[in-house]
Amino acid sequence: MKYLVVIEKGERNYSAYSPDVSGCVSTGKTVEETLENMKDALEFHLEGLLELGENPPMPKGLSFYLSQNGEISNDEILAHVNLELPTLALA
């Protein structure tokens, strides 16, 4: 599954979130570190949902969010992370 990640520049670091996965955030000193930390956070968050018997949210994709006015600003860095989830997540 491919999840959109939005990375924002702060005063001293970067922060990231995925608009598809509410409440899952991460930070890092560099864009690369932030993206790697966010991938780990997403995997942990989604595995937790599976353990609770819940299905992970389906990614909507970049085009969906670009069509939403004000959802993503021009100052933000956009990336996708590919996650491999157990097949039971998709059942």
PyMOL CGO cylinders between C-alpha atoms (Angstrom):
from pymol import cmd
from pymol.cgo import CYLINDER

trace = [
    CYLINDER, 0.00, 0.00, 0.00, 1.28, 3.46, -0.87, 0.3, 1, 1, 1, 1, 1, 1,
    CYLINDER, 1.28, 3.46, -0.87, 0.54, 6.23, 1.65, 0.3, 1, 1, 1, 1, 1, 1,
    CYLINDER, 0.54, 6.23, 1.65, 1.02, 9.93, 1.04, 0.3, 1, 1, 1, 1, 1, 1,
    CYLINDER, 1.02, 9.93, 1.04, 3.30, 11.66, 3.55, 0.3, 1, 1, 1, 1, 1, 1,
    CYLINDER, 3.30, 11.66, 3.55, 3.38, 15.43, 4.02, 0.3, 1, 1, 1, 1, 1, 1,
    CYLINDER, 3.38, 15.43, 4.02, 6.60, 16.86, 5.46, 0.3, 1, 1, 1, 1, 1, 1,
    CYLINDER, 6.60, 16.86, 5.46, 6.69, 20.35, 6.96, 0.3, 1, 1, 1, 1, 1, 1,
    CYLINDER, 6.69, 20.35, 6.96, 9.77, 22.41, 7.84, 0.3, 1, 1, 1, 1, 1, 1,
    CYLINDER, 9.77, 22.41, 7.84, 9.92, 23.67, 11.43, 0.3, 1, 1, 1, 1, 1, 1,
    CYLINDER, 9.92, 23.67, 11.43, 12.39, 26.03, 13.05, 0.3, 1, 1, 1, 1, 1, 1,
    CYLINDER, 12.39, 26.03, 13.05, 14.78, 23.25, 14.08, 0.3, 1, 1, 1, 1, 1, 1,
    CYLINDER, 14.78, 23.25, 14.08, 13.51, 20.07, 12.45, 0.3, 1, 1, 1, 1, 1, 1,
    CYLINDER, 13.51, 20.07, 12.45, 10.93, 18.56, 10.15, 0.3, 1, 1, 1, 1, 1, 1,
    CYLINDER, 10.93, 18.56, 10.15, 7.59, 16.99, 11.00, 0.3, 1, 1, 1, 1, 1, 1,
    CYLINDER, 7.59, 16.99, 11.00, 5.48, 14.60, 8.97, 0.3, 1, 1, 1, 1, 1, 1,
    CYLINDER, 5.48, 14.60, 8.97, 1.97, 13.22, 8.83, 0.3, 1, 1, 1, 1, 1, 1,
    CYLINDER, 1.97, 13.22, 8.83, -0.15, 11.14, 6.52, 0.3, 1, 1, 1, 1, 1, 1,
    CYLINDER, -0.15, 11.14, 6.52, -3.56, 12.62, 5.69, 0.3, 1, 1, 1, 1, 1, 1,
    CYLINDER, -3.56, 12.62, 5.69, -4.85, 9.05, 5.27, 0.3, 1, 1, 1, 1, 1, 1,
    CYLINDER, -4.85, 9.05, 5.27, -3.89, 7.97, 8.80, 0.3, 1, 1, 1, 1, 1, 1,
    CYLINDER, -3.89, 7.97, 8.80, -5.25, 10.30, 11.44, 0.3, 1, 1, 1, 1, 1, 1,
    CYLINDER, -5.25, 10.30, 11.44, -3.07, 10.76, 14.52, 0.3, 1, 1, 1, 1, 1, 1,
    CYLINDER, -3.07, 10.76, 14.52, 0.10, 9.23, 13.08, 0.3, 1, 1, 1, 1, 1, 1,
    CYLINDER, 0.10, 9.23, 13.08, 2.96, 11.76, 13.05, 0.3, 1, 1, 1, 1, 1, 1,
    CYLINDER, 2.96, 11.76, 13.05, 6.75, 11.82, 13.22, 0.3, 1, 1, 1, 1, 1, 1,
    CYLINDER, 6.75, 11.82, 13.22, 9.72, 14.19, 13.27, 0.3, 1, 1, 1, 1, 1, 1,
    CYLINDER, 9.72, 14.19, 13.27, 13.37, 14.23, 12.26, 0.3, 1, 1, 1, 1, 1, 1,
    CYLINDER, 13.37, 14.23, 12.26, 16.40, 16.47, 11.78, 0.3, 1, 1, 1, 1, 1, 1,
    CYLINDER, 16.40, 16.47, 11.78, 16.47, 15.97, 7.99, 0.3, 1, 1, 1, 1, 1, 1,
    CYLINDER, 16.47, 15.97, 7.99, 13.85, 15.25, 5.34, 0.3, 1, 1, 1, 1, 1, 1,
    CYLINDER, 13.85, 15.25, 5.34, 15.30, 11.76, 4.87, 0.3, 1, 1, 1, 1, 1, 1,
    CYLINDER, 15.30, 11.76, 4.87, 15.27, 10.99, 8.60, 0.3, 1, 1, 1, 1, 1, 1,
    CYLINDER, 15.27, 10.99, 8.60, 11.75, 12.33, 8.95, 0.3, 1, 1, 1, 1, 1, 1,
    CYLINDER, 11.75, 12.33, 8.95, 10.51, 10.20, 6.06, 0.3, 1, 1, 1, 1, 1, 1,
    CYLINDER, 10.51, 10.20, 6.06, 12.15, 7.07, 7.47, 0.3, 1, 1, 1, 1, 1, 1,
    CYLINDER, 12.15, 7.07, 7.47, 10.73, 7.80, 10.93, 0.3, 1, 1, 1, 1, 1, 1,
    CYLINDER, 10.73, 7.80, 10.93, 7.30, 8.35, 9.40, 0.3, 1, 1, 1, 1, 1, 1,
    CYLINDER, 7.30, 8.35, 9.40, 7.45, 5.04, 7.56, 0.3, 1, 1, 1, 1, 1, 1,
    CYLINDER, 7.45, 5.04, 7.56, 8.25, 3.30, 10.85, 0.3, 1, 1, 1, 1, 1, 1,
    CYLINDER, 8.25, 3.30, 10.85, 5.44, 5.19, 12.60, 0.3, 1, 1, 1, 1, 1, 1,
    CYLINDER, 5.44, 5.19, 12.60, 2.93, 4.23, 9.90, 0.3, 1, 1, 1, 1, 1, 1,
    CYLINDER, 2.93, 4.23, 9.90, 3.91, 0.56, 10.05, 0.3, 1, 1, 1, 1, 1, 1,
    CYLINDER, 3.91, 0.56, 10.05, 3.59, 0.56, 13.85, 0.3, 1, 1, 1, 1, 1, 1,
    CYLINDER, 3.59, 0.56, 13.85, 0.25, 2.41, 13.76, 0.3, 1, 1, 1, 1, 1, 1,
    CYLINDER, 0.25, 2.41, 13.76, -1.27, 0.19, 11.09, 0.3, 1, 1, 1, 1, 1, 1,
    CYLINDER, -1.27, 0.19, 11.09, -0.02, -3.02, 12.72, 0.3, 1, 1, 1, 1, 1, 1,
    CYLINDER, -0.02, -3.02, 12.72, -1.68, -1.82, 15.93, 0.3, 1, 1, 1, 1, 1, 1,
    CYLINDER, -1.68, -1.82, 15.93, -4.97, -1.39, 14.09, 0.3, 1, 1, 1, 1, 1, 1,
    CYLINDER, -4.97, -1.39, 14.09, -4.69, -4.92, 12.72, 0.3, 1, 1, 1, 1, 1, 1,
    CYLINDER, -4.69, -4.92, 12.72, -4.03, -6.32, 16.20, 0.3, 1, 1, 1, 1, 1, 1,
    CYLINDER, -4.03, -6.32, 16.20, -7.24, -4.62, 17.33, 0.3, 1, 1, 1, 1, 1, 1,
    CYLINDER, -7.24, -4.62, 17.33, -9.12, -6.30, 14.48, 0.3, 1, 1, 1, 1, 1, 1,
    CYLINDER, -9.12, -6.30, 14.48, -9.55, -3.08, 12.51, 0.3, 1, 1, 1, 1, 1, 1,
    CYLINDER, -9.55, -3.08, 12.51, -8.72, -2.62, 8.84, 0.3, 1, 1, 1, 1, 1, 1,
    CYLINDER, -8.72, -2.62, 8.84, -6.18, 0.06, 7.99, 0.3, 1, 1, 1, 1, 1, 1,
    CYLINDER, -6.18, 0.06, 7.99, -7.46, 3.10, 6.11, 0.3, 1, 1, 1, 1, 1, 1,
    CYLINDER, -7.46, 3.10, 6.11, -7.18, 2.84, 2.35, 0.3, 1, 1, 1, 1, 1, 1,
    CYLINDER, -7.18, 2.84, 2.35, -4.81, 5.41, 0.83, 0.3, 1, 1, 1, 1, 1, 1,
    CYLINDER, -4.81, 5.41, 0.83, -6.58, 8.03, -1.28, 0.3, 1, 1, 1, 1, 1, 1,
    CYLINDER, -6.58, 8.03, -1.28, -3.53, 9.18, -3.25, 0.3, 1, 1, 1, 1, 1, 1,
    CYLINDER, -3.53, 9.18, -3.25, -1.99, 12.49, -4.12, 0.3, 1, 1, 1, 1, 1, 1,
    CYLINDER, -1.99, 12.49, -4.12, -4.54, 13.51, -6.76, 0.3, 1, 1, 1, 1, 1, 1,
    CYLINDER, -4.54, 13.51, -6.76, -7.36, 13.30, -4.19, 0.3, 1, 1, 1, 1, 1, 1,
    CYLINDER, -7.36, 13.30, -4.19, -5.60, 15.64, -1.78, 0.3, 1, 1, 1, 1, 1, 1,
    CYLINDER, -5.60, 15.64, -1.78, -4.51, 18.07, -4.48, 0.3, 1, 1, 1, 1, 1, 1,
    CYLINDER, -4.51, 18.07, -4.48, -8.16, 18.39, -5.52, 0.3, 1, 1, 1, 1, 1, 1,
    CYLINDER, -8.16, 18.39, -5.52, -9.11, 19.43, -1.96, 0.3, 1, 1, 1, 1, 1, 1,
    CYLINDER, -9.11, 19.43, -1.96, -8.65, 23.19, -1.60, 0.3, 1, 1, 1, 1, 1, 1,
    CYLINDER, -8.65, 23.19, -1.60, -6.31, 24.07, 1.25, 0.3, 1, 1, 1, 1, 1, 1,
    CYLINDER, -6.31, 24.07, 1.25, -5.44, 20.49, 2.17, 0.3, 1, 1, 1, 1, 1, 1,
    CYLINDER, -5.44, 20.49, 2.17, -1.79, 20.76, 1.10, 0.3, 1, 1, 1, 1, 1, 1,
    CYLINDER, -1.79, 20.76, 1.10, 0.22, 23.98, 0.79, 0.3, 1, 1, 1, 1, 1, 1,
    CYLINDER, 0.22, 23.98, 0.79, 3.02, 24.78, -1.65, 0.3, 1, 1, 1, 1, 1, 1,
    CYLINDER, 3.02, 24.78, -1.65, 5.51, 24.97, 1.26, 0.3, 1, 1, 1, 1, 1, 1,
    CYLINDER, 5.51, 24.97, 1.26, 5.13, 21.30, 2.15, 0.3, 1, 1, 1, 1, 1, 1,
    CYLINDER, 5.13, 21.30, 2.15, 7.23, 18.41, 0.85, 0.3, 1, 1, 1, 1, 1, 1,
    CYLINDER, 7.23, 18.41, 0.85, 5.24, 15.46, -0.49, 0.3, 1, 1, 1, 1, 1, 1,
    CYLINDER, 5.24, 15.46, -0.49, 6.38, 11.85, -0.63, 0.3, 1, 1, 1, 1, 1, 1,
    CYLINDER, 6.38, 11.85, -0.63, 4.90, 8.39, -0.76, 0.3, 1, 1, 1, 1, 1, 1,
    CYLINDER, 4.90, 8.39, -0.76, 5.90, 5.44, 1.40, 0.3, 1, 1, 1, 1, 1, 1,
    CYLINDER, 5.90, 5.44, 1.40, 5.24, 1.88, 0.37, 0.3, 1, 1, 1, 1, 1, 1,
    CYLINDER, 5.24, 1.88, 0.37, 4.14, -0.40, 3.18, 0.3, 1, 1, 1, 1, 1, 1,
    CYLINDER, 4.14, -0.40, 3.18, 3.70, -4.13, 3.08, 0.3, 1, 1, 1, 1, 1, 1,
    CYLINDER, 3.70, -4.13, 3.08, 0.89, -5.15, 5.37, 0.3, 1, 1, 1, 1, 1, 1,
    CYLINDER, 0.89, -5.15, 5.37, -0.20, -8.70, 6.14, 0.3, 1, 1, 1, 1, 1, 1,
    CYLINDER, -0.20, -8.70, 6.14, -2.74, -9.99, 3.64, 0.3, 1, 1, 1, 1, 1, 1,
    CYLINDER, -2.74, -9.99, 3.64, -5.33, -10.36, 6.39, 0.3, 1, 1, 1, 1, 1, 1,
    CYLINDER, -5.33, -10.36, 6.39, -5.48, -6.57, 6.48, 0.3, 1, 1, 1, 1, 1, 1,
    CYLINDER, -5.48, -6.57, 6.48, -7.09, -6.52, 3.09, 0.3, 1, 1, 1, 1, 1, 1,
    CYLINDER, -7.09, -6.52, 3.09, -9.67, -9.22, 3.77, 0.3, 1, 1, 1, 1, 1, 1,
]
cmd.load_cgo(trace, "trace")
